[in-house]
Amino acid sequence: MENQKQHFPHILFYYFRKGKNAVQAHKKLSDVYGEDALKLRQCQNSFTKFRSRDFNVKDAPRSGRPIEIHDDKMKALIDSNRRLTTREITENLNISKSSVENHSKRLGYISKLDIWVPHELKEIHLTKRIDICDSLSKRPVRGTARGIPEGHVLARMRSGRLSVQFAW
């Protein structure tokens, strides 16, 4: 489909030179390409451009920020300094704030307490947390029920998810 899009302006220019109008050219394109053909308005815009003696069939360069972001540049930037803010990253890479957030999430990072950390816990870290909670819950402490000191957290694994309870 993407490869066909670059040929449509050439086809429209051919029909323009043959003396067809935009509606006739659109009909022929729709017969051949079906749903992948240009819309009628796009054909009309091309014919308007041709009538004004602009026969350039290449797309005009566009202004604005670059859309393409290389994940390895962003990953290297975050790895070099975990305390970078999203604003500093946007200025450094010349991209929008939402792009930084989307790409950082795709890379597996999230900003917590002004530090970029992995978004998902690895299995080993999760099991270490559970082991520590188990050892704390089994430790006997005088004057409390179930050996859990007041104000501490009890964590358990339930169906693959960490369940946290507060003991008061």
DSSP file with accessible surface (Angstrom, degrees, kcal/mol):
  #  RESIDUE AA STRUCTURE BP1 BP2  ACC     N-H-->O    O-->H-N    N-H-->O    O-->H-N    TCO  KAPPA ALPHA  PHI   PSI    X-CA   Y-CA   Z-CA
    1    1 A M     >        0   0  100      0, 0.0     4,-1.7     0, 0.0     3,-0.1   0.000 360.0 360.0 360.0 -46.0    0.0    0.0    0.0
    2    2 A E  H  >  +     0   0  142      1,-0.2     4,-0.8     2,-0.2     3,-0.0   0.891 360.0  52.4 -63.8 -36.7    2.8    2.4    1.0
    3    3 A N  H  4 S+     0   0  104      1,-0.2     4,-0.4     2,-0.2     3,-0.4   0.854 107.3  52.8 -67.3 -33.1    4.6    1.7   -2.3
    4    4 A Q  H >> S+     0   0   64      1,-0.2     3,-1.5     2,-0.2     4,-1.1   0.858  96.6  67.7 -70.4 -33.1    1.4    2.4   -4.3
    5    5 A K  H 3< S+     0   0  104     -4,-1.7     3,-0.3     1,-0.3    -1,-0.2   0.832  95.0  55.5 -59.7 -33.5    0.9    5.8   -2.6
    6    6 A Q  T 3< S+     0   0  115     -4,-0.8     4,-0.4    -3,-0.4    -1,-0.3   0.728 106.7  51.8 -74.1 -16.3    4.0    7.2   -4.3
    7    7 A H  T <> S+     0   0   86     -3,-1.5     4,-2.1    -4,-0.4     3,-0.3   0.700  88.6  79.9 -90.5 -20.5    2.6    6.3   -7.7
    8    8 A F  H  X S+     0   0    2     -4,-1.1     4,-2.7    -3,-0.3     5,-0.2   0.901  89.5  52.5 -58.2 -42.9   -0.8    7.9   -7.4
    9    9 A P  H  > S+     0   0   28      0, 0.0     4,-2.3     0, 0.0    -1,-0.2   0.906 109.9  50.1 -61.5 -34.6    0.4   11.5   -8.2
   10   10 A H  H  > S+     0   0  106     -4,-0.4     4,-2.2    -3,-0.3    -2,-0.2   0.907 111.0  48.7 -67.0 -41.1    2.0   10.2  -11.4
   11   11 A I  H  X S+     0   0   39     -4,-2.1     4,-2.3     2,-0.2    -1,-0.2   0.922 111.8  49.1 -64.9 -42.9   -1.2    8.4  -12.4
   12   12 A L  H  X S+     0   0    0     -4,-2.7     4,-2.4     1,-0.2    -2,-0.2   0.899 109.5  51.8 -64.1 -38.6   -3.2   11.6  -11.7
   13   13 A F  H  X S+     0   0   48     -4,-2.3     4,-2.5    -5,-0.2    -1,-0.2   0.910 107.7  53.4 -65.0 -37.3   -0.8   13.7  -13.7
   14   14 A Y  H  X S+     0   0  128     -4,-2.2     4,-1.5     1,-0.2    -2,-0.2   0.941 110.8  45.5 -60.7 -47.5   -1.2   11.2  -16.6
   15   15 A Y  H  <>S+     0   0   38     -4,-2.3     5,-2.3     1,-0.2     4,-0.4   0.855 110.5  54.7 -66.3 -34.1   -5.0   11.6  -16.5
   16   16 A F  H ><5S+     0   0   46     -4,-2.4     3,-1.3     1,-0.2    -1,-0.2   0.927 108.1  48.8 -62.6 -44.6   -4.6   15.4  -16.3
   17   17 A R  H 3<5S+     0   0  165     -4,-2.5    -1,-0.2     1,-0.3    -2,-0.2   0.796 106.5  57.2 -66.0 -28.3   -2.5   15.4  -19.4
   18   18 A K  T 3<5S-     0   0  116     -4,-1.5    -1,-0.3    -5,-0.2    -2,-0.2   0.538 121.2-108.5 -78.7  -8.2   -5.1   13.2  -21.2
   19   19 A G  T < 5S+     0   0   65     -3,-1.3    -3,-0.2    -4,-0.4    -2,-0.1   0.582  70.8 141.5  93.9  10.6   -7.7   15.8  -20.5
   20   20 A K      < -     0   0   65     -5,-2.3    -1,-0.3     1,-0.1     2,-0.2  -0.408  45.0-127.9 -78.6 162.4   -9.7   13.9  -17.8
   21   21 A N     >  -     0   0   77     -2,-0.1     4,-2.3     1,-0.1     5,-0.2  -0.535  30.1 -96.0-102.9 177.8  -11.1   15.7  -14.8
   22   22 A A  H  > S+     0   0   10      1,-0.2     4,-2.6     2,-0.2     5,-0.2   0.873 121.6  52.3 -64.3 -37.4  -10.7   14.8  -11.1
   23   23 A V  H  > S+     0   0   85      2,-0.2     4,-2.3     1,-0.2    -1,-0.2   0.927 111.2  46.6 -66.8 -43.3  -13.9   12.8  -10.8
   24   24 A Q  H  > S+     0   0   89      2,-0.2     4,-2.2     1,-0.2    -2,-0.2   0.915 113.4  48.9 -65.1 -40.7  -13.1   10.7  -13.9
   25   25 A A  H  X S+     0   0    0     -4,-2.3     4,-2.6     1,-0.2    -2,-0.2   0.912 110.9  50.7 -65.1 -40.7   -9.5   10.0  -12.6
   26   26 A H  H  X S+     0   0   45     -4,-2.6     4,-2.7     2,-0.2    -1,-0.2   0.902 108.4  52.4 -63.1 -40.2  -10.9    9.1   -9.2
   27   27 A K  H  X S+     0   0  121     -4,-2.3     4,-2.1     2,-0.2    -2,-0.2   0.938 110.9  46.8 -61.1 -44.4  -13.4    6.7  -10.8
   28   28 A K  H  X S+     0   0   87     -4,-2.2     4,-1.7     2,-0.2    -2,-0.2   0.914 113.2  48.6 -66.1 -42.3  -10.6    4.9  -12.7
   29   29 A L  H  X S+     0   0    4     -4,-2.6     4,-3.3     1,-0.2     5,-0.5   0.908 111.4  50.1 -62.9 -41.5   -8.4    4.7   -9.6
   30   30 A S  H  X S+     0   0   37     -4,-2.7     4,-1.5     1,-0.2    -1,-0.2   0.865 107.5  54.3 -66.0 -35.7  -11.2    3.3   -7.6
   31   31 A D  H  < S+     0   0  110     -4,-2.1    -1,-0.2    -5,-0.2    -2,-0.2   0.890 119.2  33.4 -63.7 -38.2  -11.9    0.7  -10.2
   32   32 A V  H  < S+     0   0  106     -4,-1.7    -2,-0.2    -5,-0.2    -3,-0.2   0.928 132.3  25.8 -84.5 -47.9   -8.3   -0.5  -10.1
   33   33 A Y  H >< S-     0   0   66     -4,-3.3     3,-1.7     1,-0.2    -3,-0.2   0.566  82.5-166.2 -99.8 -11.1   -7.3   -0.1   -6.5
   34   34 A G  G >< S-     0   0   43     -4,-1.5     3,-1.4    -5,-0.5    -1,-0.2  -0.375  72.8  -1.6  64.8-127.9  -10.7   -0.3   -4.7
   35   35 A E  G 3  S+     0   0  182      1,-0.3    -1,-0.3    -2,-0.1    -5,-0.1   0.691 128.8  65.8 -71.1 -19.8  -10.5    1.0   -1.1
   36   36 A D  G <  S+     0   0   79     -3,-1.7    -1,-0.3    -6,-0.1    -2,-0.2   0.512  82.5 103.7 -80.9  -3.5   -6.8    1.6   -1.3
   37   37 A A  S <  S-     0   0   12     -3,-1.4    -7,-0.1     1,-0.1   -11,-0.0  -0.257  82.7 -89.4 -74.5 165.3   -7.3    4.4   -3.9
   38   38 A L        -     0   0   30      1,-0.1    -1,-0.1     2,-0.1     2,-0.1  -0.308  45.2-104.7 -67.2 157.5   -7.2    8.1   -3.1
   39   39 A K     >  -     0   0  138      1,-0.1     4,-1.9    -9,-0.0     3,-0.2  -0.408  30.4-109.6 -77.6 160.5  -10.2    9.9   -1.9
   40   40 A L  H  > S+     0   0   63      1,-0.2     4,-2.6     2,-0.2     5,-0.2   0.906 118.7  55.5 -59.3 -41.6  -12.0   12.2   -4.4
   41   41 A R  H  > S+     0   0  157      1,-0.2     4,-2.4     2,-0.2    -1,-0.2   0.888 105.8  51.9 -61.4 -38.1  -10.9   15.4   -2.4
   42   42 A Q  H  > S+     0   0   90      2,-0.2     4,-2.0     1,-0.2    -1,-0.2   0.912 110.2  48.7 -65.3 -39.3   -7.2   14.3   -2.8
   43   43 A C  H  X S+     0   0    0     -4,-1.9     4,-2.4     2,-0.2    -2,-0.2   0.921 111.0  50.3 -64.4 -43.1   -7.7   13.9   -6.5
   44   44 A Q  H  X S+     0   0   54     -4,-2.6     4,-2.3     1,-0.2    -2,-0.2   0.902 108.9  51.7 -63.4 -39.9   -9.4   17.3   -6.8
   45   45 A N  H  X S+     0   0   88     -4,-2.4     4,-2.1     2,-0.2    -1,-0.2   0.910 110.2  49.2 -63.6 -40.6   -6.5   18.9   -4.8
   46   46 A S  H  X S+     0   0   27     -4,-2.0     4,-2.4     2,-0.2    -2,-0.2   0.922 111.1  48.9 -65.5 -42.1   -3.9   17.3   -7.2
   47   47 A F  H  X S+     0   0    1     -4,-2.4     4,-2.5     1,-0.2    -2,-0.2   0.882 109.3  53.1 -66.2 -36.2   -5.8   18.5  -10.3
   48   48 A T  H  X S+     0   0   77     -4,-2.3     4,-1.3     2,-0.2    -1,-0.2   0.919 109.6  49.0 -62.7 -41.8   -6.0   22.0   -8.8
   49   49 A K  H  <>S+     0   0   64     -4,-2.1     5,-2.0     1,-0.2     3,-0.3   0.917 111.6  48.7 -63.8 -41.7   -2.3   22.0   -8.3
   50   50 A F  H ><5S+     0   0    2     -4,-2.4     3,-1.6     1,-0.2    -2,-0.2   0.887 107.3  55.3 -66.5 -38.6   -1.7   20.8  -11.9
   51   51 A R  H 3<5S+     0   0  145     -4,-2.5    -1,-0.2     1,-0.3    -2,-0.2   0.806 101.3  58.5 -65.3 -26.9   -4.1   23.5  -13.3
   52   52 A S  T 3<5S-     0   0   84     -4,-1.3    -1,-0.3    -3,-0.3    -2,-0.2   0.214 124.0-105.8 -87.0  16.9   -1.9   26.2  -11.5
   53   53 A R  T < 5S+     0   0  197     -3,-1.6     2,-0.9     1,-0.2    -3,-0.2   0.698  80.2 133.4  69.1  22.2    1.1   24.9  -13.5
   54   54 A D      < +     0   0   73     -5,-2.0    -1,-0.2    -6,-0.2    -2,-0.2  -0.865  22.1 167.9-101.3 100.0    2.7   23.1  -10.6
   55   55 A F        +     0   0   70     -2,-0.9     2,-0.5    -3,-0.1    -1,-0.1   0.218  28.4 127.6-100.4  15.5    3.6   19.7  -12.0
   56   56 A N        -     0   0   89      1,-0.1     4,-0.1    -7,-0.1    -2,-0.1  -0.601  36.0-173.8 -74.2 121.7    5.8   18.6   -9.2
   57   57 A V        +     0   0   26     -2,-0.5     2,-0.2     2,-0.1    -1,-0.1   0.448  52.5  97.6 -99.0   1.4    4.5   15.2   -8.1
   58   58 A K  S    S-     0   0  158      1,-0.1     2,-0.1   -49,-0.1    -2,-0.0  -0.579  84.1 -99.7 -88.8 152.4    6.8   14.8   -5.1
   59   59 A D        -     0   0  138     -2,-0.2    -1,-0.1     1,-0.1    -2,-0.1  -0.438  38.6-116.1 -67.9 142.2    5.6   15.6   -1.5
   60   60 A A        -     0   0   71     -2,-0.1    -1,-0.1     1,-0.1     2,-0.0  -0.476  36.5 -98.2 -75.6 147.1    6.6   19.0   -0.2
   61   61 A P        -     0   0  129      0, 0.0     2,-0.3     0, 0.0    -1,-0.1  -0.389  40.5-138.2 -65.2 146.0    8.9   19.0    2.8
   62   62 A R        -     0   0  214     -3,-0.1     2,-0.1    -2,-0.0    -3,-0.0  -0.806   7.1-137.6-108.9 149.7    7.1   19.5    6.1
   63   63 A S        +     0   0  125     -2,-0.3     2,-0.2     3,-0.0    -1,-0.0  -0.432  54.5  67.3 -95.4 175.8    8.1   21.7    9.0
   64   64 A G  S    S-     0   0   70     -2,-0.1     3,-0.1     2,-0.0    -2,-0.0  -0.560  88.0 -26.7 109.8-176.2    7.9   20.9   12.7
   65   65 A R  S    S-     0   0  138     -2,-0.2    30,-0.1     1,-0.1     2,-0.1  -0.410  72.7 -97.4 -72.8 150.2    9.6   18.5   15.0
   66   66 A P        -     0   0   73      0, 0.0    -1,-0.1     0, 0.0    -3,-0.0  -0.403  25.8-154.7 -68.3 140.3   10.9   15.2   13.7
   67   67 A I  S    S+     0   0  162     -2,-0.1     2,-0.3    -3,-0.1    -2,-0.0   0.844  70.3  85.0 -83.6 -34.9    8.6   12.3   14.2
   68   68 A E        -     0   0  140      2,-0.0     2,-0.4     1,-0.0     0, 0.0  -0.512  56.9-176.7 -77.6 126.1   11.2    9.6   14.2
   69   69 A I        -     0   0   24     -2,-0.3     2,-0.6    30,-0.0     3,-0.1  -0.987  22.0-136.2-122.8 129.9   12.8    9.0   17.5
   70   70 A H     >  -     0   0   83     -2,-0.4     4,-1.6     1,-0.2     3,-0.5  -0.765   7.4-154.2 -88.2 120.1   15.5    6.5   18.0
   71   71 A D  H  > S+     0   0   48     -2,-0.6     4,-2.8     1,-0.2     5,-0.2   0.833  92.4  60.5 -62.7 -32.8   14.9    4.4   21.1
   72   72 A D  H  > S+     0   0  114      1,-0.2     4,-2.4     2,-0.2    -1,-0.2   0.877 102.9  51.4 -66.9 -33.0   18.6    3.7   21.6
   73   73 A K  H  > S+     0   0  126     -3,-0.5     4,-2.1     2,-0.2    -1,-0.2   0.934 113.3  44.6 -65.5 -43.8   19.4    7.4   21.9
   74   74 A M  H  X S+     0   0    0     -4,-1.6     4,-2.6     2,-0.2     5,-0.2   0.912 113.3  50.0 -67.7 -41.5   16.7    7.8   24.5
   75   75 A K  H  X S+     0   0   82     -4,-2.8     4,-2.8     1,-0.2     5,-0.2   0.924 111.4  48.9 -62.5 -43.1   17.8    4.7   26.4
   76   76 A A  H  X S+     0   0   61     -4,-2.4     4,-2.0    -5,-0.2    -1,-0.2   0.900 111.2  50.8 -63.6 -38.6   21.5    5.9   26.4
   77   77 A L  H  X S+     0   0   28     -4,-2.1     4,-1.4     2,-0.2    -2,-0.2   0.930 113.7  43.4 -65.3 -44.7   20.4    9.3   27.6
   78   78 A I  H  < S+     0   0    0     -4,-2.6    -2,-0.2     1,-0.2    -1,-0.2   0.910 113.8  51.1 -68.2 -40.8   18.4    7.8   30.5
   79   79 A D  H  < S+     0   0   69     -4,-2.8     3,-0.3    -5,-0.2    -1,-0.2   0.839 107.3  54.2 -66.5 -31.0   21.1    5.3   31.4
   80   80 A S  H  < S+     0   0   92     -4,-2.0     2,-0.3     1,-0.3    -1,-0.2   0.847 128.7  11.7 -71.9 -32.6   23.7    8.0   31.5
   81   81 A N    ><  -     0   0   73     -4,-1.4     3,-1.3    -5,-0.1    -1,-0.3  -0.802  60.2-172.3-148.8 103.7   21.7   10.1   34.0
   82   82 A R  T 3  S+     0   0   90     -3,-0.3    34,-2.2    -2,-0.3    -3,-0.1   0.602  84.1  64.9 -72.5 -10.9   18.7    8.5   35.8
   83   83 A R  T 3  S+     0   0  153     32,-0.2    -1,-0.3    -5,-0.1     2,-0.1   0.286  71.0 127.1 -98.0  11.9   17.8   11.9   37.3
   84   84 A L    <   -     0   0   22     -3,-1.3     2,-0.2    -6,-0.2    32,-0.0  -0.413  55.3-132.3 -65.7 142.1   17.0   13.6   34.0
   85   85 A T     >  -     0   0   62      1,-0.1     4,-2.0    -2,-0.1     5,-0.2  -0.528  21.4-111.8 -88.6 163.9   13.6   15.2   33.9
   86   86 A T  H  > S+     0   0   37      1,-0.2     4,-2.7     2,-0.2     5,-0.2   0.869 119.4  57.1 -63.5 -33.1   11.2   14.8   31.0
   87   87 A R  H  > S+     0   0  174      2,-0.2     4,-2.3     1,-0.2    -1,-0.2   0.919 106.1  48.6 -63.4 -42.6   11.7   18.4   30.1
   88   88 A E  H  > S+     0   0   88      1,-0.2     4,-2.2     2,-0.2    -1,-0.2   0.894 112.2  49.1 -65.3 -37.4   15.5   17.9   29.8
   89   89 A I  H  X S+     0   0    0     -4,-2.0     4,-2.7     2,-0.2     5,-0.2   0.918 110.0  50.9 -67.9 -41.7   15.0   14.9   27.6
   90   90 A T  H  X>S+     0   0   20     -4,-2.7     4,-1.3     1,-0.2     5,-1.2   0.912 113.4  45.4 -62.8 -40.5   12.5   16.8   25.4
   91   91 A E  H  <5S+     0   0  138     -4,-2.3    -1,-0.2     2,-0.2    -2,-0.2   0.892 114.6  48.4 -69.2 -37.3   15.0   19.6   25.0
   92   92 A N  H  <5S+     0   0  102     -4,-2.2    -2,-0.2    -5,-0.2    -1,-0.2   0.909 123.5  30.1 -70.0 -42.4   17.9   17.3   24.3
   93   93 A L  H  <5S-     0   0   38     -4,-2.7    -1,-0.2    -5,-0.2    -2,-0.2   0.480 102.0-127.3 -95.9  -6.8   16.1   15.1   21.7
   94   94 A N  T  <5 +     0   0   89     -4,-1.3     2,-0.3    -5,-0.2    -3,-0.2   0.940  66.1 123.8  58.1  51.3   13.9   17.9   20.4
   95   95 A I      < -     0   0    6     -5,-1.2    -1,-0.2    -6,-0.2    -2,-0.1  -0.856  64.5 -88.4-132.0 170.2   10.7   15.9   20.8
   96   96 A S     >  -     0   0   42     -2,-0.3     4,-1.8     1,-0.1     5,-0.1  -0.344  32.8-114.8 -79.6 163.0    7.4   16.5   22.6
   97   97 A K  H  > S+     0   0  117      1,-0.2     4,-2.3     2,-0.2     5,-0.2   0.893 116.9  53.0 -63.4 -40.8    6.7   15.6   26.3
   98   98 A S  H  > S+     0   0   65      1,-0.2     4,-2.6     2,-0.2    -1,-0.2   0.873 106.4  53.6 -65.7 -34.1    4.1   13.0   25.3
   99   99 A S  H  > S+     0   0   32      2,-0.2     4,-2.7     1,-0.2     5,-0.3   0.904 107.8  50.8 -65.2 -39.5    6.6   11.3   22.9
  100  100 A V  H  X S+     0   0    0     -4,-1.8     4,-2.6     2,-0.2     5,-0.2   0.940 112.2  46.9 -62.3 -44.7    9.1   11.0   25.8
  101  101 A E  H  X S+     0   0   79     -4,-2.3     4,-1.9     2,-0.2    -2,-0.2   0.926 114.3  46.6 -64.3 -43.8    6.4    9.4   28.0
  102  102 A N  H  X S+     0   0  111     -4,-2.6     4,-2.1     1,-0.2    -2,-0.2   0.931 116.2  43.7 -64.8 -45.5    5.3    7.0   25.3
  103  103 A H  H  X S+     0   0   26     -4,-2.7     4,-2.2     2,-0.2    -2,-0.2   0.873 111.6  53.3 -71.5 -35.3    8.8    6.0   24.3
  104  104 A S  H  X>S+     0   0    6     -4,-2.6     5,-3.3    -5,-0.3     4,-0.7   0.902 110.1  48.3 -66.0 -37.2   10.0    5.6   27.9
  105  105 A K  H ><5S+     0   0  137     -4,-1.9     3,-0.7    -5,-0.2    -2,-0.2   0.910 110.8  50.5 -67.4 -40.1    7.1    3.3   28.7
  106  106 A R  H 3<5S+     0   0  156     -4,-2.1    -2,-0.2     1,-0.2    -1,-0.2   0.861 109.5  51.5 -65.1 -32.7    7.9    1.3   25.5
  107  107 A L  H 3<5S-     0   0   44     -4,-2.2    -1,-0.2    -5,-0.1    -2,-0.2   0.615 122.9-109.2 -76.8 -13.3   11.5    1.1   26.7
  108  108 A G  T <<5S+     0   0   30     -3,-0.7    11,-3.5    -4,-0.7    12,-0.4   0.696  76.2 125.3  94.3  21.0   10.3   -0.1   30.1
  109  109 A Y  E   < +A  118   0A  16     -5,-3.3     2,-0.3     9,-0.3    -1,-0.3  -0.860  31.9 179.5-113.4 151.6   11.1    3.0   32.2
  110  110 A I  E     -A  117   0A  51      7,-2.4     7,-2.8    -2,-0.3     2,-0.7  -0.987  31.5-117.5-144.8 145.8    9.0    5.1   34.4
  111  111 A S  E     +A  116   0A  50     -2,-0.3     2,-0.5     5,-0.2     5,-0.2  -0.770  36.7 173.3 -89.1 114.3    9.9    8.2   36.4
  112  112 A K  E >  S-A  115   0A 123      3,-2.8     3,-1.3    -2,-0.7    -2,-0.1  -0.987  71.4 -13.5-123.2 122.3    9.4    7.6   40.2
  113  113 A L  T 3  S-     0   0  167     -2,-0.5    -1,-0.2     1,-0.3     3,-0.1   0.904 128.7 -55.5  53.4  44.1   10.5   10.2   42.7
  114  114 A D  T 3  S+     0   0  115      1,-0.2     2,-0.4    -3,-0.1    -1,-0.3   0.708 118.9 105.6  63.3  24.3   12.5   11.9   39.9
  115  115 A I  E <  S-A  112   0A  51     -3,-1.3    -3,-2.8   -32,-0.1     2,-0.6  -0.999  72.2-125.2-131.5 134.4   14.5    8.8   39.1
  116  116 A W  E     +A  111   0A   6    -34,-2.2    -5,-0.2    -2,-0.4   -32,-0.0  -0.685  41.1 170.7 -78.3 119.6   14.0    6.6   35.9
  117  117 A V  E     -A  110   0A  48     -7,-2.8    -7,-2.4    -2,-0.6     2,-0.0  -0.872  43.3 -80.4-125.8 159.4   13.4    3.1   37.1
  118  118 A P  E     -A  109   0A  80      0, 0.0    -9,-0.3     0, 0.0   -10,-0.1  -0.363  36.0-140.0 -59.7 138.6   12.2   -0.1   35.3
  119  119 A H  S    S+     0   0   66    -11,-3.5     2,-0.4   -14,-0.1   -10,-0.1   0.869  83.9  47.6 -70.3 -38.3    8.5   -0.1   34.8
  120  120 A E  S    S-     0   0  142    -12,-0.4     2,-0.3    -3,-0.0    -1,-0.1  -0.853  85.6-121.3-108.8 139.3    8.0   -3.7   35.6
  121  121 A L        -     0   0   80     -2,-0.4     2,-0.1     1,-0.1    -2,-0.0  -0.576  29.5-124.1 -72.5 137.9    9.4   -5.7   38.5
  122  122 A K     >  -     0   0  138     -2,-0.3     4,-2.1     1,-0.1     3,-0.2  -0.456  25.1-108.9 -77.3 160.1   11.6   -8.6   37.5
  123  123 A E  H  > S+     0   0  138      1,-0.2     4,-2.5     2,-0.2     5,-0.2   0.894 117.9  53.7 -58.7 -39.7   10.7  -12.0   38.8
  124  124 A I  H  > S+     0   0   95      1,-0.2     4,-2.1     2,-0.2    -1,-0.2   0.898 108.9  48.3 -66.5 -38.5   13.7  -12.1   41.1
  125  125 A H  H  > S+     0   0   86     -3,-0.2     4,-2.1     2,-0.2    -1,-0.2   0.892 111.1  51.2 -68.5 -37.3   12.8   -8.7   42.7
  126  126 A L  H  X S+     0   0   33     -4,-2.1     4,-2.1     2,-0.2    -2,-0.2   0.930 110.8  47.3 -65.2 -44.0    9.3   -9.8   43.3
  127  127 A T  H  X S+     0   0   53     -4,-2.5     4,-2.7     1,-0.2    -2,-0.2   0.879 109.6  54.3 -68.0 -34.4   10.3  -13.0   45.0
  128  128 A K  H  X S+     0   0  115     -4,-2.1     4,-2.4    -5,-0.2    -1,-0.2   0.918 108.1  49.7 -63.6 -41.3   12.8  -11.1   47.2
  129  129 A R  H  X S+     0   0  137     -4,-2.1     4,-2.3     2,-0.2    -2,-0.2   0.917 112.2  47.5 -61.8 -42.2   10.0   -8.8   48.3
  130  130 A I  H  X S+     0   0   19     -4,-2.1     4,-2.7     2,-0.2    -2,-0.2   0.921 110.9  51.2 -67.1 -41.4    7.8  -11.7   49.1
  131  131 A D  H  X S+     0   0   99     -4,-2.7     4,-2.6     2,-0.2    -2,-0.2   0.914 110.8  48.6 -61.6 -42.3   10.6  -13.5   51.0
  132  132 A I  H  X S+     0   0  103     -4,-2.4     4,-2.4     2,-0.2    -1,-0.2   0.934 112.1  48.5 -64.9 -43.0   11.3  -10.5   53.1
  133  133 A C  H  X S+     0   0   25     -4,-2.3     4,-2.3     1,-0.2    -2,-0.2   0.905 111.8  50.0 -63.9 -40.4    7.6  -10.0   53.9
  134  134 A D  H  X S+     0   0   58     -4,-2.7     4,-1.7     2,-0.2    -2,-0.2   0.929 110.9  48.5 -62.7 -44.6    7.3  -13.7   54.9
  135  135 A S  H  X S+     0   0   72     -4,-2.6     4,-0.8     1,-0.2    -2,-0.2   0.891 112.8  48.6 -65.8 -36.3   10.3  -13.5   57.1
  136  136 A L  H  < S+     0   0   61     -4,-2.4     3,-0.4     1,-0.2    -1,-0.2   0.880 110.2  51.3 -68.9 -35.8    9.0  -10.3   58.8
  137  137 A S  H  < S+     0   0   25     -4,-2.3    -1,-0.2     1,-0.2    -2,-0.2   0.806 111.5  47.2 -73.1 -25.5    5.6  -11.9   59.3
  138  138 A K  H  < S+     0   0  158     -4,-1.7    -1,-0.2    -5,-0.2    -2,-0.2   0.595  86.1 105.0 -89.9 -11.7    7.1  -15.0   61.0
  139  139 A R  S  < S-     0   0  126     -4,-0.8     2,-0.3    -3,-0.4    -3,-0.0  -0.555  74.7-126.4 -72.8 123.6    9.3  -13.1   63.3
  140  140 A P        -     0   0  115      0, 0.0     2,-0.4     0, 0.0    -2,-0.1  -0.525  29.1-178.0 -75.5 133.4    7.9  -13.1   66.8
  141  141 A V    >   -     0   0   52     -2,-0.3     3,-1.2     3,-0.2     6,-0.3  -1.000  29.1-115.1-130.0 130.8    7.4   -9.8   68.5
  142  142 A R  T 3  S+     0   0  242     -2,-0.4     3,-0.1     1,-0.2     0, 0.0  -0.338  93.4  19.3 -67.6 141.2    6.1   -9.5   72.0
  143  143 A G  T 3  S+     0   0   83      1,-0.2     2,-0.3     6,-0.1    -1,-0.2   0.544 102.7  97.0  84.3   8.4    2.7   -7.9   72.6
  144  144 A T  S X  S-     0   0   39     -3,-1.2     3,-0.7     5,-0.0     2,-0.2  -0.925  73.5-110.2-128.2 157.4    1.4   -8.2   69.0
  145  145 A A  G >  S+     0   0   79     -2,-0.3     3,-1.8     3,-0.2    -3,-0.0  -0.570  96.1   3.6 -83.4 144.7   -0.9  -10.7   67.3
  146  146 A R  G 3  S-     0   0  155      1,-0.3    -1,-0.2    -2,-0.2    -7,-0.0   0.635 117.6 -80.2  59.7  13.9    0.5  -13.0   64.6
  147  147 A G  G <  S+     0   0   13     -3,-0.7    -1,-0.3    -6,-0.3    -2,-0.1   0.617  97.1 128.8  75.2   8.8    4.1  -11.8   65.2
  148  148 A I    <   -     0   0   14     -3,-1.8    -1,-0.2    -7,-0.1    -3,-0.2  -0.872  58.2-129.0-101.6 121.5    3.5   -8.7   63.1
  149  149 A P    >   -     0   0   22      0, 0.0     3,-1.4     0, 0.0    18,-0.2  -0.303  38.3 -87.8 -64.4 154.1    4.4   -5.4   64.7
  150  150 A E  T 3  S+     0   0  141      1,-0.2    18,-0.2    18,-0.1     3,-0.1  -0.338 111.8  20.6 -63.6 140.0    1.8   -2.7   64.7
  151  151 A G  T 3  S+     0   0   36     16,-2.1    -1,-0.2     1,-0.3     2,-0.2   0.566  96.1 124.9  81.0   8.6    1.9   -0.5   61.6
  152  152 A H  E <   -B  167   0B  85     -3,-1.4    15,-2.5    15,-0.7     2,-0.4  -0.590  59.4-112.9 -99.6 168.4    3.8   -3.0   59.4
  153  153 A V  E     -B  166   0B  64     13,-0.2     2,-0.5    -2,-0.2    13,-0.2  -0.781  17.3-158.5-106.1 137.5    2.8   -4.4   56.1
  154  154 A L  E     -B  165   0B   6     11,-3.6    11,-3.4    -2,-0.4     2,-0.4  -0.969  13.7-169.8-113.0 124.5    1.9   -8.0   55.4
  155  155 A A  E     +B  164   0B   3     -2,-0.5     2,-0.3     9,-0.2     9,-0.2  -0.937   7.3 174.9-118.9 139.6    2.3   -9.2   51.8
  156  156 A R  E     -B  163   0B  97      7,-2.7     7,-3.8    -2,-0.4     2,-0.5  -0.977  31.9-117.4-137.6 153.4    1.1  -12.4   50.3
  157  157 A M  E     +B  162   0B  79     -2,-0.3     2,-0.4     5,-0.2     5,-0.2  -0.806  32.4 179.5 -91.2 124.7    1.0  -13.9   46.8
  158  158 A R  E >   -B  161   0B 122      3,-3.0     3,-1.8    -2,-0.5    -2,-0.0  -0.966  69.3 -26.0-128.5 116.5   -2.5  -14.6   45.6
  159  159 A S  T 3  S-     0   0  123     -2,-0.4     3,-0.1     1,-0.3    -1,-0.1   0.886 126.4 -47.7  47.9  47.6   -3.0  -16.1   42.1
  160  160 A G  T 3  S+     0   0   60      1,-0.2     2,-0.3     0, 0.0    -1,-0.3   0.470 119.9 102.0  82.1  -0.3    0.3  -14.6   40.8
  161  161 A R  E <  S-B  158   0B 190     -3,-1.8    -3,-3.0    -5,-0.0     2,-0.5  -0.902  75.4-113.3-119.5 149.0   -0.3  -11.1   42.2
  162  162 A L  E     -B  157   0B  60     -2,-0.3     2,-0.5    -5,-0.2    -5,-0.2  -0.656  29.3-161.9 -81.4 124.9    1.2   -9.5   45.2
  163  163 A S  E     -B  156   0B  27     -7,-3.8    -7,-2.7    -2,-0.5     2,-0.5  -0.937   4.3-160.6-110.1 127.4   -1.5   -8.7   47.9
  164  164 A V  E     +B  155   0B  75     -2,-0.5     2,-0.4    -9,-0.2    -9,-0.2  -0.912  10.3 179.4-113.9 132.3   -0.6   -6.2   50.6
  165  165 A Q  E     -B  154   0B  58    -11,-3.4   -11,-3.6    -2,-0.5     2,-0.4  -0.971  21.3-134.5-128.6 146.7   -2.4   -5.9   53.9
  166  166 A F  E     -B  153   0B 135     -2,-0.4     2,-0.5   -13,-0.2   -13,-0.2  -0.854  13.2-153.5-101.6 133.7   -1.7   -3.5   56.7
  167  167 A A  E      B  152   0B  12    -15,-2.5   -16,-2.1    -2,-0.4   -15,-0.7  -0.930 360.0 360.0-107.8 126.2   -1.6   -4.8   60.3
  168  168 A W              0   0  213     -2,-0.5   -18,-0.1   -18,-0.2   -20,-0.0  -0.890 360.0 360.0-118.6 360.0   -2.5   -2.3   63.1
